[in-house]
Amino acid sequence: MLLFFYTVMHGIMMLLAGVPFFFYKLTGAEKERVHKELVEKREALEAAERGSEVEIDTEELSQSAKEP
């Protein structure tokens, strides 16, 4: 019985943990869109840290995060 919990049960749980990867679609245009948004956010944060006169449009950033 102990062998079951250390081998078979662990294998079943590992397979179940992989199921969400089949439904996570981050390819093609979606991947490019997410990457572009991240680059824009990083640039805005870096500019803010440097103290430059760049305004960060927080409303636009929050709306883009809500978009599917």
TIMI-2910 file (N, C-alpha, C, CB; in pm, 1 decimal, decimal comma, always signed):
<rs>
+----------+----------+----------+----------+----------+----------+----------+----------+----------+----------+----------+----------+------+
!      n_x !      n_y !      n_z !     ca_x !     ca_y !     ca_z !      c_x !      c_y !      c_z !     cb_x !     cb_y !     cb_z ! resn !
+----------+----------+----------+----------+----------+----------+----------+----------+----------+----------+----------+----------+------+
!    +81,9 !   -119,3 !     +0,0 !     +0,0 !     +0,0 !     +0,0 !    +87,1 !   +126,8 !     +0,0 !    -93,6 !     -0,8 !   +121,1 !  Met !
!   +195,6 !   +123,5 !    +74,4 !   +285,1 !   +238,1 !    +79,6 !   +350,4 !   +261,9 !    -56,6 !   +392,3 !   +217,2 !   +187,4 !  Leu !
!   +381,7 !   +155,3 !   -127,6 !   +438,2 !   +167,1 !   -261,0 !   +342,4 !   +241,5 !   -354,5 !   +470,7 !    +28,3 !   -317,3 !  Leu !
!   +213,3 !   +215,8 !   -339,7 !   +112,8 !   +283,1 !   -421,2 !   +121,3 !   +434,8 !   -404,0 !    -27,7 !   +233,3 !   -384,7 !  Phe !
!   +130,0 !   +481,7 !   -279,9 !   +131,8 !   +625,1 !   -254,5 !   +261,2 !   +690,7 !   -301,0 !   +111,4 !   +651,4 !   -107,4 !  Phe !
!   +370,0 !   +617,8 !   -301,6 !   +497,9 !   +674,3 !   -343,7 !   +520,9 !   +668,2 !   -494,1 !   +609,1 !   +603,5 !   -274,2 !  Tyr !
!   +452,3 !   +582,0 !   -563,1 !   +476,9 !   +568,6 !   -706,5 !   +353,9 !   +600,8 !   -791,1 !   +523,9 !   +428,8 !   -737,3 !  Thr !
!   +253,5 !   +519,5 !   -782,9 !   +137,0 !   +533,6 !   -869,5 !    +62,2 !   +663,9 !   -840,4 !    +43,2 !   +413,7 !   -852,2 !  Val !
!    +38,3 !   +691,6 !   -714,7 !    -34,9 !   +812,6 !   -679,7 !    +43,1 !   +937,8 !   -723,7 !    -62,1 !   +816,6 !   -527,7 !  Met !
!   +173,2 !   +935,7 !   -705,3 !   +256,6 !  +1047,3 !   -746,2 !   +251,4 !  +1064,6 !   -898,7 !   +401,8 !  +1026,0 !   -698,8 !  His !
!   +255,9 !   +956,8 !   -971,9 !   +247,2 !   +963,4 !  -1117,2 !   +114,3 !  +1020,4 !  -1164,5 !   +267,6 !   +826,2 !  -1176,5 !  Gly !
!     +7,2 !   +979,4 !  -1100,8 !   -125,7 !  +1031,0 !  -1136,8 !   -132,6 !  +1181,5 !  -1111,6 !   -236,5 !   +958,0 !  -1056,3 !  Ile !
!    -80,5 !  +1225,6 !   -999,1 !    -82,4 !  +1368,5 !   -966,4 !     +3,4 !  +1449,1 !  -1064,1 !    -33,2 !  +1390,8 !   -822,7 !  Met !
!   +114,6 !  +1394,2 !  -1106,1 !   +199,4 !  +1463,3 !  -1203,3 !   +127,2 !  +1477,7 !  -1337,4 !   +332,4 !  +1387,7 !  -1222,2 !  Met !
!    +56,8 !  +1376,2 !  -1379,9 !    -20,5 !  +1384,6 !  -1503,6 !   -131,3 !  +1488,2 !  -1492,9 !    -79,8 !  +1248,6 !  -1538,4 !  Leu !
!   -199,8 !  +1491,4 !  -1380,0 !   -305,8 !  +1590,1 !  -1359,4 !   -250,1 !  +1732,2 !  -1356,2 !   -380,9 !  +1560,7 !  -1229,7 !  Leu !
!   -129,3 !  +1748,5 !  -1305,0 !    -68,0 !  +1881,0 !  -1300,5 !    -35,9 !  +1931,6 !  -1440,6 !    +59,1 !  +1878,0 !  -1215,5 !  Ala !
!    -17,5 !  +1843,7 !  -1535,7 !    +14,1 !  +1883,1 !  -1672,2 !   -107,3 !  +1917,5 !  -1756,4 !    +89,8 !  +1774,9 !  -1738,4 !  Gly !
!   -225,9 !  +1884,4 !  -1711,4 !   -348,1 !  +1908,9 !  -1789,4 !   -367,1 !  +2056,9 !  -1824,6 !   -469,3 !  +1859,3 !  -1711,9 !  Val !
!   -346,2 !  +2151,8 !  -1733,3 !   -368,3 !  +2293,4 !  -1770,4 !   -283,0 !  +2341,8 !  -1887,3 !   -341,1 !  +2381,1 !  -1651,5 !  Pro !
!   -168,5 !  +2280,7 !  -1910,9 !    -83,9 !  +2323,1 !  -2021,4 !   -150,2 !  +2300,3 !  -2156,7 !    +48,0 !  +2250,2 !  -2016,2 !  Phe !
!   -243,2 !  +2208,8 !  -2165,6 !   -313,4 !  +2185,4 !  -2291,4 !   -413,3 !  +2296,6 !  -2322,0 !   -384,8 !  +2051,2 !  -2287,2 !  Phe !
!   -455,4 !  +2369,1 !  -2219,3 !   -556,1 !  +2473,1 !  -2237,3 !   -497,9 !  +2613,3 !  -2232,2 !   -662,6 !  +2459,5 !  -2132,6 !  Phe !
!   -368,6 !  +2626,9 !  -2209,1 !   -303,6 !  +2756,9 !  -2199,2 !   -248,3 !  +2794,2 !  -2335,4 !   -191,2 !  +2755,7 !  -2092,1 !  Tyr !
!   -322,8 !  +2874,4 !  -2406,5 !   -287,0 !  +2910,1 !  -2544,1 !   -209,4 !  +3042,0 !  -2544,8 !   -414,1 !  +2921,1 !  -2633,2 !  Lys !
!    -78,9 !  +3033,2 !  -2549,9 !     +4,7 !  +3151,9 !  -2556,4 !   +100,6 !  +3135,7 !  -2673,3 !    +82,0 !  +3174,7 !  -2422,6 !  Leu !
!    +43,7 !  +3140,3 !  -2792,7 !   +123,4 !  +3124,3 !  -2913,7 !    +84,8 !  +3230,7 !  -3014,4 !   +105,1 !  +2983,7 !  -2973,7 !  Thr !
!   +170,1 !  +3253,7 !  -3108,8 !   +140,9 !  +3342,6 !  -3220,8 !   +111,9 !  +3485,3 !  -3180,2 !    +25,9 !  +3290,1 !  -3297,1 !  Gly !
!     -2,7 !  +3534,8 !  -3225,5 !    -40,6 !  +3674,5 !  -3203,8 !    -59,8 !  +3706,0 !  -3056,3 !   -167,8 !  +3706,7 !  -3280,0 !  Ala !
!   -114,4 !  +3614,0 !  -2981,4 !   -135,6 !  +3636,3 !  -2837,7 !     -2,4 !  +3653,9 !  -2765,5 !   -214,3 !  +3518,9 !  -2775,6 !  Glu !
!    +94,7 !  +3573,6 !  -2801,6 !   +227,4 !  +3583,8 !  -2740,5 !   +291,9 !  +3718,2 !  -2774,1 !   +317,6 !  +3468,0 !  -2787,8 !  Lys !
!   +279,2 !  +3761,7 !  -2898,3 !   +334,8 !  +3890,0 !  -2940,3 !   +268,1 !  +4005,6 !  -2866,8 !   +319,1 !  +3907,9 !  -3091,3 !  Glu !
!   +136,7 !  +3999,1 !  -2849,3 !    +62,7 !  +4103,9 !  -2779,8 !   +107,3 !  +4114,7 !  -2634,1 !    -88,0 !  +4076,6 !  -2787,1 !  Arg !
!   +118,5 !  +4002,1 !  -2567,2 !   +161,1 !  +4000,9 !  -2427,6 !   +303,4 !  +4053,2 !  -2415,2 !   +150,9 !  +3859,3 !  -2368,9 !  Val !
!   +390,0 !  +4011,6 !  -2505,5 !   +529,5 !  +4056,4 !  -2501,8 !   +538,1 !  +4207,9 !  -2522,2 !   +612,7 !  +3983,2 !  -2609,6 !  His !
!   +461,5 !  +4259,9 !  -2617,4 !   +461,9 !  +4403,4 !  -2644,6 !   +415,0 !  +4481,7 !  -2522,1 !   +372,6 !  +4435,5 !  -2765,7 !  Lys !
!   +309,1 !  +4435,4 !  -2456,6 !   +259,3 !  +4502,7 !  -2336,8 !   +362,8 !  +4501,4 !  -2224,4 !   +130,0 !  +4436,6 !  -2289,4 !  Glu !
!   +429,6 !  +4389,5 !  -2207,5 !   +531,0 !  +4381,0 !  -2102,3 !   +647,9 !  +4474,5 !  -2128,5 !   +581,4 !  +4238,4 !  -2089,5 !  Leu !
!   +690,1 !  +4482,9 !  -2253,6 !   +800,0 !  +4573,5 !  -2288,2 !   +759,8 !  +4717,8 !  -2260,9 !   +840,6 !  +4556,3 !  -2436,3 !  Val !
!   +636,7 !  +4754,9 !  -2297,5 !   +588,9 !  +4890,9 !  -2273,0 !   +584,3 !  +4922,1 !  -2123,8 !   +450,4 !  +4910,3 !  -2334,7 !  Glu !
!   +535,7 !  +4827,9 !  -2044,1 !   +528,2 !  +4849,5 !  -1899,0 !   +667,0 !  +4862,4 !  -1838,5 !   +452,1 !  +4734,8 !  -1831,3 !  Lys !
!   +759,6 !  +4778,6 !  -1882,5 !   +896,7 !  +4786,0 !  -1830,7 !   +961,7 !  +4919,2 !  -1865,0 !   +981,2 !  +4671,0 !  -1886,3 !  Arg !
!   +942,2 !  +4964,4 !  -1988,3 !   +998,8 !  +5092,5 !  -2030,1 !   +941,0 !  +5206,3 !  -1947,7 !   +973,0 !  +5116,8 !  -2179,0 !  Glu !
!   +810,5 !  +5202,2 !  -1921,4 !   +747,2 !  +5306,7 !  -1842,3 !   +799,6 !  +5304,8 !  -1699,0 !   +594,6 !  +5290,2 !  -1843,6 !  Ala !
!   +816,5 !  +5187,6 !  -1642,4 !   +868,2 !  +5178,0 !  -1505,6 !  +1013,6 !  +5223,0 !  -1497,3 !   +855,4 !  +5034,9 !  -1454,1 !  Leu !
!  +1093,1 !  +5186,0 !  -1595,6 !  +1233,2 !  +5229,0 !  -1596,6 !  +1242,3 !  +5379,7 !  -1610,4 !  +1310,4 !  +5160,7 !  -1710,6 !  Glu !
!  +1157,2 !  +5437,9 !  -1693,6 !  +1157,3 !  +5582,9 !  -1710,9 !  +1116,4 !  +5651,0 !  -1580,8 !  +1062,6 !  +5624,3 !  -1825,7 !  Ala !
!  +1019,4 !  +5593,8 !  -1510,7 !   +975,0 !  +5651,5 !  -1383,7 !  +1085,5 !  +5641,2 !  -1278,6 !   +847,2 !  +5580,9 !  -1333,9 !  Ala !
!  +1159,6 !  +5530,9 !  -1278,1 !  +1268,5 !  +5514,5 !  -1182,7 !  +1381,5 !  +5613,0 !  -1209,9 !  +1321,4 !  +5371,7 !  -1187,0 !  Glu !
!  +1404,8 !  +5644,4 !  -1336,3 !  +1509,1 !  +5741,1 !  -1371,7 !  +1465,1 !  +5882,7 !  -1341,5 !  +1546,0 !  +5728,8 !  -1518,8 !  Arg !
!  +1335,4 !  +5902,3 !  -1319,6 !  +1284,3 !  +6034,4 !  -1288,3 !  +1260,1 !  +6120,9 !  -1409,5 !  +1377,6 !  +6103,3 !  -1197,8 !  Gly !
!  +1244,2 !  +6059,2 !  -1523,0 !  +1219,7 !  +6138,1 !  -1643,5 !  +1076,1 !  +6188,3 !  -1643,9 !  +1248,3 !  +6055,0 !  -1770,5 !  Ser !
!  +1045,0 !  +6270,9 !  -1738,7 !   +915,0 !  +6335,9 !  -1746,6 !   +812,1 !  +6252,8 !  -1823,1 !   +929,6 !  +6470,9 !  -1811,6 !  Glu !
!   +825,0 !  +6122,6 !  -1821,2 !   +731,5 !  +6036,3 !  -1891,9 !   +616,9 !  +6002,8 !  -1797,7 !   +801,6 !  +5906,9 !  -1943,6 !  Val !
!   +494,5 !  +6026,9 !  -1845,0 !   +378,5 !  +5994,6 !  -1763,8 !   +336,6 !  +5851,0 !  -1789,6 !   +262,4 !  +6091,3 !  -1792,9 !  Glu !
!   +300,3 !  +5781,9 !  -1685,2 !   +252,4 !  +5644,8 !  -1697,6 !   +100,4 !  +5649,5 !  -1694,4 !   +309,6 !  +5552,6 !  -1583,5 !  Ile !
!    +38,9 !  +5603,4 !  -1800,4 !   -105,8 !  +5601,8 !  -1809,4 !   -155,7 !  +5475,8 !  -1739,6 !   -153,8 !  +5607,6 !  -1958,2 !  Asp !
!   -185,5 !  +5487,7 !  -1610,7 !   -225,3 !  +5370,4 !  -1532,5 !   -360,2 !  +5317,7 !  -1576,8 !   -229,2 !  +5404,1 !  -1384,0 !  Thr !
!   -446,1 !  +5404,1 !  -1624,3 !   -576,5 !  +5358,0 !  -1671,1 !   -560,8 !  +5268,4 !  -1793,3 !   -667,5 !  +5477,3 !  -1703,9 !  Glu !
!   -475,1 !  +5307,9 !  -1885,5 !   -450,5 !  +5227,4 !  -2005,4 !   -386,9 !  +5094,2 !  -1968,2 !   -360,5 !  +5303,4 !  -2104,3 !  Glu !
!   -293,5 !  +5096,3 !  -1873,4 !   -228,8 !  +4972,2 !  -1832,2 !   -326,6 !  +4878,2 !  -1766,4 !   -114,3 !  +5000,9 !  -1738,1 !  Leu !
!   -416,8 !  +4930,7 !  -1683,2 !   -514,1 !  +4844,1 !  -1616,7 !   -614,0 !  +4788,4 !  -1716,3 !   -587,3 !  +4920,2 !  -1506,2 !  Ser !
!   -651,6 !  +4867,6 !  -1816,9 !   -746,1 !  +4818,2 !  -1918,2 !   -680,5 !  +4710,4 !  -2003,8 !   -796,2 !  +4934,4 !  -2007,7 !  Gln !
!   -553,1 !  +4727,9 !  -2037,3 !   -486,5 !  +4628,5 !  -2118,7 !   -467,6 !  +4498,5 !  -2042,7 !   -353,1 !  +4680,7 !  -2166,7 !  Ser !
!   -456,8 !  +4507,3 !  -1910,6 !   -443,7 !  +4385,8 !  -1831,2 !   -575,4 !  +4309,5 !  -1825,2 !   -396,1 !  +4419,5 !  -1690,2 !  Ala !
!   -687,2 !  +4380,9 !  -1837,3 !   -819,3 !  +4317,4 !  -1830,4 !   -862,1 !  +4255,8 !  -1962,0 !   -922,4 !  +4417,6 !  -1786,9 !  Lys !
!   -802,4 !  +4301,2 !  -2072,5 !   -840,2 !  +4249,6 !  -2203,9 !   -798,7 !  +4104,1 !  -2218,6 !   -777,2 !  +4334,0 !  -2315,1 !  Glu !
!   -882,4 !  +4025,0 !  -2284,5 !   -846,1 !  +3883,0 !  -2302,6 !   -736,1 !  +3862,0 !  -2401,4 !   -964,6 !  +3804,3 !  -2346,0 !  Pro !
+----------+----------+----------+----------+----------+----------+----------+----------+----------+----------+----------+----------+------+
</rs>
